[in-house]
Amino acid sequence: MAVEARPARAVDAPAAGSGGTVRRHATFTPYLFLLPFGVLFVGFVVVPAGYGLWVSLHDYNYLLPGKPWTGLGNYLDLFTPDSRDSGDFWKSMLATGIFTVFSVPFLIVCPLGVALLLNRAVKGRGFFRAVFFAPYVLGVAVVGLLFRFVLDPNIGLVNNYLGHAVPWTTDLPWAWISLIGMTVWWTLGFNAVIYMAGLQDISPELYEAARVDGASRWDEFRNVTLPGLRPVLAFVTTITILASANMFGQSFLLTKGAPANETRTAIMYIAETGLVNNRQGMAAAMSYVLALILMAVSVLNLRLTQRREV
């Protein structure tokens, strides 16, 4: 029996130019989603940064009509030993460095220990997670006033229970101990939550394989946990260094820079120069010097982390 061959029905061709229109729309769609963020980023980051750079190149005082051009004069003054601001600025940078060097290890190790404990399947784990994270939701003003009341050398609760006066906020090294202890108590929960998220990404099969091979708890931590947390450790270390180097509220509220401005950080001195002394040009120059130093430290930290991964 012969089979009648029927011609295939032609498929309607797309309208001329429609494919190009779809492709053009697909090309611009990601940028449309990025547009709101781009507007905010340009308006609140790029423009202020550019304006701040312009201010740093002038003898800027918002109370005076004239804004004389100084070029790199403000920056050169910071690196001239006998200038007006060089000594105090680098003294405040030293205070920032001391706080960063001594606070960052505690803010990396202590939250890691808390995260390892709270990552175990124990009763009440959710409650203890909330307890450790709770201080972080408090503002720096609340935490500062709380520790000011607790550590006050004259009427503080700590000295009252100790029975003798310890200069927690008026003498060294007690002032640094108070500032570091306050910061660790306040921000420990944030880093602990980041560590716990990283621990959840480590496969339990790796721990099971380590136990089969007879590995101890320390071997598991050294050969499984730490390698699995390396990207998280790099992130936590970077943000902790930046946060510690920008410390302001704790010192401003607890010690007010005492004794003899030894705990006056760079941000405190910049704020004093710009807002109290009305020398916004010099304050802007200090801000950019600090920003460049922090950028260099961040890049160095990331490079060292990447080299370890290789």
Backbone as CSV, one residue per row, in Angstrom:
resi,resn,N_x,N_y,N_z,CA_x,CA_y,CA_z,C_x,C_y,C_z
1,MET,0.859,-1.186,0.000,0.000,0.000,0.000,0.889,1.228,0.000
2,ALA,0.576,2.109,-0.926,1.380,3.322,-1.051,1.018,4.299,0.056
3,VAL,2.049,4.914,0.538,1.849,5.927,1.588,1.996,7.293,0.962
4,GLU,1.014,8.074,1.209,1.024,9.423,0.611,1.967,10.315,1.430
5,ALA,2.881,10.862,0.736,3.827,11.766,1.402,3.232,13.159,1.489
6,ARG,3.177,13.667,2.709,2.627,15.010,2.905,3.777,15.983,3.199
7,PRO,3.758,17.062,2.561,4.826,18.036,2.815,4.745,18.572,4.241
8,ALA,5.903,18.747,4.826,5.958,19.290,6.199,5.430,20.710,6.223
9,ARG,4.664,20.997,7.284,4.089,22.328,7.389,5.164,23.321,7.799
10,ALA,5.238,24.359,7.112,6.256,25.367,7.393,5.996,26.031,8.734
11,VAL,7.068,26.196,9.465,6.968,26.863,10.754,7.071,28.357,10.528
12,ASP,6.194,29.072,11.202,6.202,30.512,11.021,7.521,31.093,11.478
13,ALA,8.125,31.846,10.647,9.399,32.491,10.982,9.143,33.637,11.933
14,PRO,10.059,33.894,12.844,9.868,35.016,13.764,9.866,36.324,13.012
15,ALA,9.156,37.240,13.585,9.056,38.548,12.948,10.423,39.176,12.840
16,ALA,10.596,39.897,11.798,11.895,40.522,11.536,12.251,41.456,12.674
17,GLY,13.454,41.264,13.186,13.956,42.170,14.222,13.583,41.763,15.634
18,SER,12.647,40.773,15.811,12.229,40.426,17.172,13.343,39.748,17.948
19,GLY,14.116,38.846,17.250,15.212,38.172,17.944,16.242,39.148,18.454
20,GLY,16.574,40.154,17.646,17.549,41.143,18.082,17.052,41.936,19.262
21,THR,15.727,42.202,19.289,15.165,42.950,20.407,15.267,42.163,21.701
22,VAL,14.956,40.837,21.607,15.048,39.981,22.798,16.473,39.930,23.305
23,ARG,17.415,39.767,22.358,18.821,39.702,22.784,19.262,41.010,23.425
24,ARG,18.799,42.127,22.852,19.183,43.413,23.442,18.600,43.559,24.839
25,HIS,17.351,43.117,25.027,16.751,43.192,26.347,17.496,42.299,27.336
26,ALA,17.872,41.084,26.878,18.615,40.179,27.750,19.969,40.761,28.124
27,THR,20.572,41.520,27.242,21.875,42.121,27.523,21.773,43.180,28.608
28,PHE,20.702,43.975,28.581,20.577,45.081,29.528,19.888,44.681,30.834
29,THR,19.277,43.497,30.884,18.542,43.102,32.086,19.418,43.050,33.336
30,PRO,20.612,42.429,33.302,21.446,42.418,34.529,21.783,43.818,35.016
31,TYR,22.021,44.735,34.082,22.379,46.095,34.484,21.205,46.815,35.119
32,LEU,19.988,46.472,34.686,18.809,47.073,35.309,18.681,46.617,36.759
33,PHE,18.999,45.350,37.025,18.961,44.874,38.403,20.060,45.517,39.251
34,LEU,21.191,45.814,38.627,22.303,46.439,39.356,22.131,47.944,39.522
35,LEU,21.203,48.523,38.783,21.059,49.981,38.786,20.768,50.556,40.169
36,PRO,19.817,50.001,40.966,19.578,50.596,42.299,20.826,50.599,43.168
37,PHE,21.544,49.466,43.179,22.788,49.438,43.965,23.811,50.415,43.408
38,GLY,23.901,50.489,42.072,24.858,51.407,41.460,24.593,52.853,41.837
39,VAL,23.316,53.224,41.864,22.973,54.596,42.244,23.384,54.878,43.680
40,LEU,23.085,53.933,44.585,23.457,54.119,45.986,24.974,54.119,46.160
41,PHE,25.658,53.223,45.435,27.114,53.140,45.564,27.776,54.431,45.089
42,VAL,27.319,54.941,43.957,27.900,56.186,43.439,27.566,57.355,44.357
43,GLY,26.303,57.413,44.819,25.879,58.549,45.632,26.469,58.578,47.026
44,PHE,26.690,57.396,47.621,27.124,57.354,49.016,28.556,56.874,49.203
45,VAL,29.234,56.441,48.120,30.621,55.986,48.238,31.531,56.760,47.288
46,VAL,31.239,56.702,45.986,32.135,57.307,45.001,32.167,58.829,45.145
47,VAL,30.996,59.442,45.195,30.946,60.910,45.285,31.553,61.410,46.595
48,PRO,31.182,60.862,47.772,31.851,61.325,49.003,33.356,61.086,49.006
49,ALA,33.792,59.939,48.426,35.237,59.673,48.385,35.949,60.696,47.507
50,GLY,35.360,61.000,46.371,35.961,62.010,45.501,35.967,63.386,46.139
51,TYR,34.870,63.732,46.801,34.801,65.034,47.465,35.791,65.098,48.629
52,GLY,35.930,63.982,49.362,36.901,63.949,50.455,38.326,64.123,49.952
53,LEU,38.632,63.524,48.798,39.958,63.703,48.215,40.182,65.159,47.832
54,TRP,39.151,65.792,47.276,39.258,67.219,46.934,39.468,68.057,48.190
55,VAL,38.755,67.745,49.262,38.900,68.478,50.526,40.312,68.325,51.073
56,SER,40.886,67.117,50.947,42.225,66.880,51.492,43.300,67.686,50.778
57,LEU,43.002,68.195,49.604,43.968,68.994,48.845,43.801,70.485,49.083
58,HIS,42.971,70.864,50.056,42.722,72.266,50.366,42.891,72.497,51.868
59,ASP,43.127,73.748,52.211,43.086,74.158,53.615,41.624,74.451,53.928
60,TYR,40.871,73.377,54.135,39.414,73.460,54.154,38.902,73.684,55.565
61,ASN,38.072,74.714,55.712,37.361,74.985,56.949,35.973,75.457,56.552
62,TYR,34.954,74.684,56.904,33.617,75.006,56.417,33.073,76.301,57.000
63,LEU,33.701,76.823,58.070,33.255,78.085,58.643,33.812,79.297,57.913
64,LEU,34.852,79.099,57.098,35.489,80.197,56.398,35.115,80.179,54.927
65,PRO,34.976,81.347,54.309,34.560,81.382,52.900,35.628,80.857,51.952
66,GLY,36.887,81.143,52.215,37.953,80.731,51.320,38.435,79.318,51.624
67,LYS,38.747,78.578,50.560,39.290,77.225,50.698,40.601,77.156,49.919
68,PRO,41.696,77.685,50.497,42.960,77.760,49.749,43.462,76.386,49.312
69,TRP,43.971,76.354,48.091,44.545,75.120,47.539,45.909,74.877,48.174
70,THR,46.122,73.656,48.684,47.414,73.299,49.278,48.082,72.147,48.538
71,GLY,47.369,71.511,47.617,47.939,70.372,46.920,48.218,69.230,47.880
72,LEU,49.430,68.744,47.871,49.826,67.649,48.763,50.377,68.157,50.088
73,GLY,50.146,69.430,50.370,50.694,70.018,51.589,50.228,69.325,52.859
74,ASN,48.942,68.997,52.926,48.424,68.311,54.123,49.087,66.954,54.308
75,TYR,49.288,66.246,53.214,49.930,64.926,53.295,51.396,65.062,53.691
76,LEU,52.071,66.056,53.131,53.481,66.245,53.466,53.658,66.621,54.926
77,ASP,52.701,67.406,55.483,52.790,67.778,56.890,52.726,66.557,57.801
78,LEU,51.961,65.560,57.389,51.842,64.359,58.218,53.141,63.574,58.269
79,PHE,53.977,63.723,57.265,55.243,62.993,57.215,56.437,63.893,57.539
80,THR,56.169,65.103,58.018,57.221,66.018,58.440,57.299,65.984,59.963
81,PRO,58.383,65.543,60.559,58.436,65.312,62.010,58.080,66.522,62.858
82,ASP,58.454,67.726,62.456,58.236,68.894,63.297,56.963,69.654,62.957
83,SER,56.088,69.075,62.164,54.875,69.788,61.780,53.849,69.751,62.915
84,ARG,52.766,70.467,62.712,51.746,70.620,63.754,51.038,69.309,64.083
85,ASP,50.794,68.499,63.074,49.951,67.320,63.258,50.707,66.002,63.223
86,SER,51.937,66.005,62.775,52.632,64.744,62.554,52.764,63.922,63.831
87,GLY,53.245,64.540,64.903,53.483,63.801,66.136,52.211,63.190,66.708
88,ASP,51.148,64.006,66.828,49.896,63.517,67.406,49.243,62.474,66.502
89,PHE,49.340,62.668,65.188,48.708,61.713,64.282,49.373,60.352,64.376
90,TRP,50.691,60.306,64.334,51.367,59.012,64.378,51.306,58.393,65.774
91,LYS,51.155,59.204,66.803,50.909,58.660,68.135,49.551,57.967,68.169
92,SER,48.547,58.582,67.532,47.228,57.952,67.463,47.271,56.703,66.582
93,MET,48.086,56.717,65.538,48.247,55.518,64.710,48.905,54.396,65.510
94,LEU,49.856,54.754,66.381,50.476,53.752,67.241,49.445,53.144,68.179
95,ALA,48.565,53.989,68.742,47.504,53.473,69.608,46.580,52.543,68.833
96,THR,46.265,52.908,67.598,45.440,52.045,66.756,46.132,50.717,66.508
97,GLY,47.443,50.765,66.235,48.197,49.539,65.993,48.244,48.642,67.225
98,ILE,48.428,49.246,68.411,48.466,48.456,69.645,47.130,47.742,69.857
99,PHE,46.056,48.484,69.700,44.734,47.872,69.891,44.494,46.760,68.875
100,THR,44.872,46.996,67.628,44.642,45.994,66.580,45.467,44.734,66.823
101,VAL,46.740,44.911,67.150,47.632,43.765,67.336,47.173,42.879,68.492
102,PHE,46.699,43.497,69.565,46.346,42.708,70.740,44.888,42.250,70.746
103,SER,44.012,42.901,69.994,42.602,42.503,69.995,42.289,41.471,68.924
104,VAL,42.944,41.560,67.765,42.615,40.667,66.647,42.828,39.191,67.004
105,PRO,43.944,38.792,67.642,44.075,37.362,67.984,42.934,36.852,68.856
106,PHE,42.508,37.647,69.852,41.392,37.224,70.694,40.099,37.141,69.886
107,LEU,39.910,38.075,68.962,38.682,38.108,68.172,38.661,37.037,67.085
108,ILE,39.785,36.372,66.868,39.824,35.258,65.915,39.747,33.918,66.649
109,VAL,40.505,33.782,67.734,40.601,32.492,68.436,39.380,32.243,69.317
110,CYS,38.982,33.232,70.109,37.862,33.019,71.039,36.557,32.683,70.311
111,PRO,36.170,33.420,69.266,34.948,33.031,68.538,35.053,31.644,67.907
112,LEU,36.257,31.250,67.468,36.425,29.913,66.898,36.169,28.843,67.952
113,GLY,36.675,29.052,69.159,36.412,28.103,70.229,34.935,28.019,70.570
114,VAL,34.280,29.173,70.619,32.838,29.191,70.888,32.076,28.481,69.776
115,ALA,32.466,28.727,68.535,31.783,28.088,67.399,31.947,26.571,67.440
116,LEU,33.146,26.094,67.791,33.363,24.645,67.869,32.510,24.017,68.960
117,LEU,32.351,24.717,70.077,31.523,24.191,71.159,30.043,24.198,70.783
118,LEU,29.577,25.292,70.179,28.161,25.418,69.848,27.783,24.655,68.595
119,ASN,28.771,24.139,67.868,28.462,23.355,66.674,28.130,21.905,67.015
120,ARG,28.358,21.515,68.241,28.062,20.150,68.658,26.568,20.000,68.948
121,ALA,26.090,18.800,68.806,24.673,18.509,69.054,24.457,18.352,70.558
122,VAL,24.305,19.483,71.247,24.077,19.470,72.689,22.726,20.107,72.977
123,LYS,22.183,19.789,74.119,20.891,20.317,74.508,21.003,21.809,74.804
124,GLY,20.071,22.585,74.279,20.078,24.030,74.492,21.050,24.775,73.606
125,ARG,21.470,24.162,72.509,22.457,24.798,71.637,21.931,26.115,71.074
126,GLY,20.664,26.136,70.659,20.098,27.369,70.118,20.071,28.491,71.136
127,PHE,19.782,28.156,72.391,19.755,29.170,73.451,21.136,29.775,73.651
128,PHE,22.161,28.926,73.722,23.509,29.441,73.956,24.019,30.231,72.754
129,ARG,23.614,29.855,71.554,23.974,30.651,70.381,23.401,32.058,70.501
130,ALA,22.155,32.144,70.928,21.532,33.460,71.089,22.221,34.267,72.186
131,VAL,22.624,33.598,73.268,23.280,34.286,74.379,24.605,34.895,73.929
132,PHE,25.397,34.150,73.188,26.695,34.663,72.748,26.539,35.765,71.698
133,PHE,25.498,35.686,70.880,25.323,36.692,69.839,24.615,37.953,70.360
134,ALA,23.902,37.849,71.472,23.078,38.950,71.966,23.849,40.261,72.165
135,PRO,25.054,40.263,72.759,25.738,41.555,72.948,25.986,42.317,71.657
136,TYR,26.133,41.589,70.539,26.473,42.269,69.285,25.341,43.158,68.793
137,VAL,24.117,42.876,69.186,22.993,43.687,68.718,22.905,45.004,69.476
138,LEU,23.657,45.138,70.562,23.664,46.388,71.314,24.522,47.421,70.604
139,GLY,24.152,48.663,70.714,24.945,49.737,70.143,26.181,50.004,70.970
140,VAL,27.168,50.638,70.345,28.413,50.909,71.050,28.184,51.862,72.222
141,ALA,27.195,52.748,72.114,26.911,53.664,73.224,26.434,52.899,74.450
142,VAL,25.572,51.905,74.230,25.072,51.105,75.346,26.209,50.317,75.992
143,VAL,27.013,49.663,75.167,28.119,48.857,75.686,29.139,49.743,76.391
144,GLY,29.446,50.894,75.805,30.423,51.792,76.408,29.977,52.298,77.767
145,LEU,28.727,52.724,77.878,28.225,53.205,79.170,28.147,52.079,80.183
146,LEU,27.800,50.866,79.732,27.743,49.726,80.634,29.114,49.433,81.238
147,PHE,30.139,49.375,80.393,31.483,49.087,80.903,32.045,50.274,81.661
148,ARG,31.625,51.480,81.317,32.062,52.647,82.082,31.569,52.536,83.522
149,PHE,30.341,52.071,83.693,29.792,51.901,85.030,30.458,50.743,85.763
150,VAL,30.726,49.659,85.047,31.299,48.469,85.683,32.762,48.672,86.045
151,LEU,33.521,49.385,85.185,34.972,49.492,85.363,35.429,50.834,85.913
152,ASP,34.533,51.690,86.293,34.928,52.994,86.836,35.852,52.790,88.041
153,PRO,37.017,53.474,88.061,37.974,53.250,89.155,37.418,53.607,90.533
154,ASN,36.458,54.521,90.594,35.962,54.998,91.892,34.680,54.295,92.333
155,ILE,33.719,54.160,91.422,32.422,53.610,91.808,32.073,52.348,91.037
156,GLY,33.026,51.793,90.290,32.747,50.628,89.460,32.475,49.371,90.270
157,LEU,31.651,48.499,89.712,31.299,47.264,90.401,32.504,46.342,90.574
158,VAL,33.388,46.321,89.568,34.536,45.417,89.641,35.438,45.780,90.811
159,ASN,35.791,47.048,90.942,36.649,47.469,92.051,35.947,47.304,93.387
160,ASN,34.632,47.447,93.378,33.878,47.262,94.618,34.007,45.828,95.126
161,TYR,33.954,44.856,94.208,34.083,43.461,94.607,35.539,43.069,94.863
162,LEU,36.483,43.728,94.150,37.893,43.428,94.382,38.379,43.977,95.714
163,GLY,37.776,45.057,96.183,38.173,45.640,97.461,39.292,46.643,97.369
164,HIS,39.841,46.905,96.176,40.867,47.931,96.010,40.729,48.536,94.617
165,ALA,41.257,49.741,94.474,41.069,50.500,93.243,42.079,50.080,92.183
166,VAL,41.579,49.604,91.063,42.404,49.302,89.897,42.063,50.332,88.821
167,PRO,43.045,51.045,88.275,42.756,52.108,87.290,42.397,51.549,85.919
168,TRP,41.229,50.923,85.821,40.828,50.254,84.586,40.750,51.202,83.396
169,THR,40.430,52.460,83.624,40.222,53.398,82.513,41.150,54.601,82.543
170,THR,42.070,54.647,83.498,42.898,55.845,83.640,44.391,55.584,83.600
171,ASP,44.818,54.355,83.483,46.253,54.077,83.491,46.522,52.857,82.618
172,LEU,47.766,52.748,82.166,48.195,51.617,81.348,48.857,50.569,82.239
173,PRO,48.760,49.291,81.920,48.097,48.719,80.731,46.617,48.434,80.926
174,TRP,46.070,48.866,82.091,44.697,48.517,82.423,43.699,49.075,81.412
175,ALA,43.976,50.246,80.894,43.046,50.837,79.923,42.956,49.981,78.668
176,TRP,44.105,49.472,78.196,44.084,48.587,77.024,43.383,47.282,77.344
177,ILE,43.590,46.742,78.534,42.903,45.511,78.922,41.396,45.723,78.925
178,SER,40.959,46.864,79.430,39.531,47.160,79.465,38.960,47.294,78.064
179,LEU,39.652,48.018,77.188,39.164,48.229,75.827,39.108,46.919,75.041
180,ILE,40.139,46.107,75.184,40.169,44.833,74.453,39.117,43.874,75.010
181,GLY,39.015,43.790,76.337,38.013,42.921,76.928,36.601,43.328,76.559
182,MET,36.342,44.624,76.564,35.027,45.128,76.179,34.713,44.794,74.737
183,THR,35.671,44.964,73.844,35.452,44.700,72.422,35.240,43.221,72.154
184,VAL,36.028,42.365,72.811,35.872,40.922,72.619,34.493,40.479,73.099
185,TRP,34.071,40.939,74.264,32.746,40.573,74.787,31.638,41.044,73.852
186,TRP,31.819,42.217,73.282,30.774,42.822,72.464,30.653,42.155,71.092
187,THR,31.770,41.879,70.421,31.734,41.446,69.023,32.043,39.968,68.823
188,LEU,32.302,39.236,69.891,32.645,37.821,69.754,31.557,37.042,69.022
189,GLY,30.299,37.320,69.307,29.206,36.560,68.717,29.123,36.653,67.212
190,PHE,29.491,37.808,66.656,29.408,37.982,65.207,30.370,37.035,64.495
191,ASN,31.627,37.033,64.917,32.599,36.124,64.300,32.255,34.666,64.558
192,ALA,31.682,34.375,65.727,31.307,32.991,66.027,30.233,32.492,65.066
193,VAL,29.278,33.347,64.726,28.228,32.957,63.780,28.824,32.671,62.399
194,ILE,29.791,33.474,61.984,30.440,33.239,60.686,31.192,31.912,60.708
195,TYR,31.888,31.638,61.814,32.596,30.357,61.930,31.621,29.185,61.888
196,MET,30.493,29.311,62.575,29.529,28.210,62.590,28.971,27.942,61.198
197,ALA,28.763,29.007,60.428,28.314,28.808,59.049,29.378,28.065,58.240
198,GLY,30.645,28.389,58.479,31.717,27.682,57.783,31.830,26.232,58.210
199,LEU,31.609,25.960,59.496,31.676,24.585,59.977,30.582,23.716,59.370
200,GLN,29.429,24.329,59.088,28.335,23.561,58.488,28.681,23.106,57.077
201,ASP,29.599,23.795,56.408,29.973,23.439,55.035,31.012,22.326,54.964
202,ILE,31.597,21.956,56.098,32.583,20.873,56.108,31.838,19.542,56.150
203,SER,32.128,18.673,55.230,31.412,17.405,55.123,31.680,16.514,56.336
204,PRO,30.630,15.962,56.955,30.839,15.025,58.077,31.604,13.778,57.672
205,GLU,31.576,13.446,56.391,32.302,12.261,55.931,33.804,12.409,56.136
206,LEU,34.303,13.632,56.079,35.731,13.847,56.308,36.099,13.499,57.747
207,TYR,35.244,13.849,58.695,35.513,13.505,60.092,35.397,12.001,60.308
208,GLU,34.421,11.372,59.650,34.278,9.923,59.777,35.507,9.205,59.224
209,ALA,36.021,9.684,58.092,37.218,9.069,57.520,38.421,9.261,58.435
210,ALA,38.508,10.432,59.080,39.622,10.676,60.000,39.544,9.754,61.206
211,ARG,38.327,9.521,61.719,38.182,8.622,62.867,38.540,7.185,62.485
212,VAL,38.155,6.774,61.280,38.498,5.433,60.818,40.009,5.256,60.771
213,ASP,40.714,6.326,60.389,42.176,6.269,60.328,42.830,6.417,61.690
214,GLY,42.019,6.548,62.749,42.567,6.636,64.094,43.006,8.029,64.497
215,ALA,42.476,9.059,63.862,42.871,10.428,64.178,42.267,10.860,65.514
216,SER,43.035,11.633,66.267,42.549,12.191,67.526,41.747,13.463,67.245
217,ARG,41.147,14.024,68.297,40.398,15.270,68.134,41.299,16.393,67.623
218,TRP,42.523,16.437,68.140,43.452,17.468,67.679,43.815,17.252,66.221
219,ASP,43.995,16.010,65.802,44.287,15.717,64.400,43.115,16.110,63.502
220,GLU,41.896,15.861,63.961,40.720,16.265,63.185,40.677,17.780,63.030
221,PHE,40.955,18.475,64.131,40.927,19.934,64.074,42.006,20.476,63.145
222,ARG,43.205,19.910,63.227,44.341,20.422,62.456,44.263,20.053,60.984
223,ASN,43.746,18.860,60.674,43.783,18.369,59.295,42.446,18.433,58.569
224,VAL,41.360,18.637,59.298,40.041,18.709,58.661,39.395,20.068,58.892
225,THR,39.290,20.481,60.149,38.567,21.719,60.461,39.279,22.953,59.924
226,LEU,40.554,23.097,60.267,41.269,24.294,59.826,41.365,24.414,58.302
227,PRO,41.727,23.352,57.563,41.716,23.492,56.095,40.332,23.828,55.542
228,GLY,39.283,23.262,56.139,37.940,23.569,55.665,37.513,24.979,55.973
229,LEU,38.080,25.564,57.025,37.724,26.929,57.424,38.666,27.985,56.861
230,ARG,39.636,27.591,56.035,40.639,28.557,55.594,40.022,29.773,54.891
231,PRO,39.076,29.619,53.961,38.472,30.824,53.363,37.722,31.679,54.388
232,VAL,37.052,31.014,55.335,36.331,31.747,56.377,37.310,32.474,57.289
233,LEU,38.419,31.818,57.628,39.436,32.462,58.458,40.011,33.695,57.779
234,ALA,40.244,33.611,56.472,40.757,34.762,55.737,39.774,35.916,55.790
235,PHE,38.490,35.610,55.611,37.463,36.655,55.656,37.353,37.260,57.051
236,VAL,37.289,36.407,58.076,37.157,36.898,59.449,38.369,37.732,59.848
237,THR,39.560,37.275,59.470,40.769,38.029,59.813,40.763,39.403,59.171
238,THR,40.363,39.474,57.909,40.366,40.759,57.199,39.379,41.734,57.805
239,ILE,38.138,41.304,58.003,37.133,42.227,58.537,37.428,42.593,59.989
240,THR,38.064,41.692,60.732,38.390,41.996,62.122,39.508,43.023,62.200
241,ILE,40.512,42.897,61.341,41.583,43.894,61.308,41.019,45.265,60.950
242,LEU,40.162,45.315,59.941,39.579,46.597,59.531,38.719,47.193,60.640
243,ALA,37.920,46.365,61.300,37.065,46.874,62.372,37.890,47.369,63.557
244,SER,38.936,46.635,63.918,39.776,47.043,65.045,40.542,48.322,64.730
245,ALA,41.017,48.441,63.495,41.751,49.647,63.109,40.858,50.869,63.051
246,ASN,39.555,50.678,62.947,38.606,51.796,62.926,37.903,51.971,64.262
247,MET,38.491,51.461,65.314,37.878,51.570,66.631,37.764,53.030,67.067
248,PHE,36.581,53.417,67.512,36.349,54.792,67.945,35.498,54.853,69.212
249,GLY,34.309,54.245,69.132,33.340,54.405,70.208,33.807,53.882,71.546
250,GLN,34.495,52.726,71.557,34.923,52.150,72.828,35.866,53.084,73.570
251,SER,36.881,53.578,72.867,37.846,54.466,73.513,37.216,55.812,73.858
252,PHE,36.376,56.312,72.991,35.741,57.613,73.233,34.859,57.579,74.468
253,LEU,34.143,56.480,74.680,33.206,56.402,75.790,33.845,55.877,77.073
254,LEU,34.820,54.968,76.951,35.361,54.304,78.134,36.549,55.047,78.725
255,THR,37.520,55.404,77.919,38.735,56.035,78.447,38.901,57.486,78.032
256,LYS,38.173,57.910,76.998,38.306,59.264,76.443,39.757,59.578,76.056
257,GLY,40.484,58.551,75.637,41.864,58.726,75.220,42.874,58.661,76.335
258,ALA,42.429,58.564,77.584,43.345,58.546,78.730,44.124,57.222,78.757
259,PRO,45.315,57.268,79.410,45.955,58.434,80.024,46.821,59.193,79.015
260,ALA,46.759,60.500,79.053,47.595,61.370,78.214,47.504,61.012,76.741
261,ASN,46.280,60.748,76.284,46.012,60.420,74.877,46.692,59.137,74.405
262,GLU,47.081,58.280,75.330,47.726,57.028,74.949,46.749,56.066,74.283
263,THR,45.467,56.175,74.605,44.457,55.311,73.986,43.585,56.088,72.987
264,ARG,44.061,57.244,72.561,43.345,58.004,71.522,43.703,57.410,70.163
265,THR,42.754,56.766,69.529,43.012,56.087,68.261,43.020,57.084,67.105
266,ALA,43.396,56.596,65.924,43.479,57.465,64.749,42.123,58.057,64.398
267,ILE,41.067,57.260,64.479,39.740,57.775,64.166,39.333,58.865,65.151
268,MET,39.688,58.707,66.419,39.396,59.742,67.407,40.119,61.033,67.075
269,TYR,41.395,60.931,66.708,42.157,62.144,66.393,41.653,62.799,65.112
270,ILE,41.273,61.984,64.141,40.722,62.536,62.902,39.424,63.279,63.187
271,ALA,38.560,62.679,64.012,37.302,63.339,64.361,37.555,64.627,65.129
272,GLU,38.522,64.610,66.029,38.849,65.818,66.786,39.386,66.913,65.871
273,THR,40.238,66.532,64.923,40.803,67.521,63.997,39.731,68.117,63.100
274,GLY,38.845,67.299,62.588,37.860,67.787,61.638,36.649,68.436,62.258
275,LEU,36.154,67.880,63.386,34.898,68.355,63.952,35.086,69.349,65.094
276,VAL,36.165,69.235,65.837,36.405,70.142,66.962,37.270,71.317,66.531
277,ASN,38.361,71.020,65.844,39.268,72.090,65.408,38.901,72.679,64.060
278,ASN,37.878,72.135,63.404,37.392,72.650,62.109,38.501,72.725,61.061
279,ARG,39.300,71.675,60.984,40.343,71.592,59.969,40.055,70.356,59.114
280,GLN,38.991,70.494,58.320,38.514,69.350,57.550,39.510,68.891,56.488
281,GLY,40.300,69.782,55.946,41.290,69.403,54.942,42.331,68.452,55.506
282,MET,42.872,68.793,56.672,43.864,67.927,57.302,43.229,66.612,57.750
283,ALA,42.007,66.667,58.282,41.331,65.446,58.707,41.097,64.510,57.529
284,ALA,40.737,65.067,56.376,40.541,64.241,55.185,41.852,63.594,54.751
285,ALA,42.947,64.334,54.822,44.249,63.762,54.461,44.617,62.621,55.400
286,MET,44.367,62.795,56.694,44.628,61.715,57.646,43.784,60.490,57.316
287,SER,42.540,60.713,56.944,41.647,59.594,56.624,42.170,58.797,55.442
288,TYR,42.687,59.488,54.431,43.186,58.780,53.256,44.493,58.051,53.550
289,VAL,45.323,58.606,54.400,46.543,57.891,54.793,46.180,56.609,55.532
290,LEU,45.235,56.717,56.468,44.783,55.532,57.191,44.159,54.511,56.239
291,ALA,43.345,54.992,55.288,42.702,54.083,54.337,43.723,53.349,53.477
292,LEU,44.761,54.051,53.034,45.786,53.404,52.213,46.552,52.344,53.008
293,ILE,46.828,52.627,54.268,47.523,51.651,55.105,46.656,50.414,55.300
294,LEU,45.369,50.604,55.554,44.462,49.466,55.749,44.285,48.673,54.465
295,MET,44.268,49.354,53.325,44.194,48.639,52.050,45.422,47.765,51.852
296,ALA,46.590,48.308,52.181,47.819,47.528,52.034,47.818,46.312,52.958
297,VAL,47.361,46.501,54.202,47.308,45.382,55.147,46.328,44.316,54.665
298,SER,45.172,44.741,54.127,44.170,43.791,53.641,44.700,42.990,52.459
299,VAL,45.355,43.675,51.536,45.905,42.981,50.372,46.976,41.994,50.805
300,LEU,47.836,42.397,51.733,48.886,41.501,52.232,48.279,40.275,52.894
301,ASN,47.239,40.477,53.694,46.589,39.348,54.363,45.977,38.385,53.355
302,LEU,45.312,38.908,52.333,44.703,38.047,51.317,45.761,37.316,50.499
303,ARG,46.875,37.996,50.198,47.949,37.342,49.459,48.537,36.185,50.265
304,LEU,48.764,36.411,51.547,49.317,35.349,52.395,48.348,34.182,52.497
305,THR,47.063,34.461,52.566,46.072,33.403,52.645,46.037,32.600,51.356
306,GLN,46.047,33.274,50.210,46.037,32.573,48.943,47.285,31.729,48.753
307,ARG,48.417,32.227,49.228,49.661,31.460,49.094,49.600,30.188,49.921
308,ARG,48.968,30.250,51.099,48.826,29.061,51.918,47.902,28.051,51.250
309,GLU,46.868,28.536,50.564,45.947,27.629,49.879,46.637,26.897,48.748
310,VAL,47.560,27.588,48.046,48.304,26.942,46.992,49.241,25.891,47.571
